[in-house]
């Protein structure tokens, strides 16, 4: 009996903390006005843009240099340039083709109609599954998938967390490059709803938190994105304009922690920037609906 009472107290306290975190993740206690939100959004766009554009400088930091080697991130930069008409971001996207030894293996992710060079089969088969999905999505005739890979890419319920977001990005790319059909639209919606369910529970503003919001918006599922998620994402932006990979040392995978000093990363920052650009330039009606 003596042990049971402290245990019950700990259990109740734990449930209360989780409950408060869940509420805070999904509802605004002090809702922002439209003017306040637009001000924060514009500030976030300006700061993240400047962080990313330092990549163009002669001596960027190693993390920013890695941005130029990641075709998926450069796709996001190119999309921000496309929807906003930003010439400096457009120029940065073009740098991808000068900064990589074999840029045209992945170049269609950055420039849909650009030159293309096929990746050797042995290298293709050594890629991660989602990377094979990406290449198949942008150039399906050159990169046919095995039956197993195709079943995985179009599986409605196989993946969770970060693998599900990668799958959604692959389906978004597939639709972008090959057109839509009813089954594909159903699959995108189905997977998006599961990702949104995860987002409502996972209160940690990590790289994956940003990725869920960004990929839902990219897939045209903006109605699933809660205003509170966006507000928390904007609040997590660092003073340098970037975003961290972890949340108070808690990494996207729930059993991984890192308490060393952390700085903004290109992976998180470009995803955060993509969120801000899509909301401002592609989904102004989302803002009108959520902020009176």
Buried (B, 14 or more C-beta within 10 A) or exposed (E): EEEEEEEEEEEEEEEEEEEEBBEEBBEEEEBBEEEEBBEBBEBBBEBBBEBBBBBBEEEBEEBBEBBBBBBBBBBBBBBBBBBBEBEEBBEBBBBBBEBBEEBBBBBBBBBBEBEBEEBEEEEBEEBEBBBBBBBBBBBEEBBEBEEEBBEBBBEEEEBEBBBBBBBBBBBBBBBBBBEEEEEBBEBBEEBBEBBBEBBBEBBBBBBBBBBBBBBBBBBBBBEBBBBBBBBBBBEBBBEBBBBBBBBEEBBBEEEEEEEEEEEBBBBBBBBBBBBBBBBBBBBEEBBEEBBE
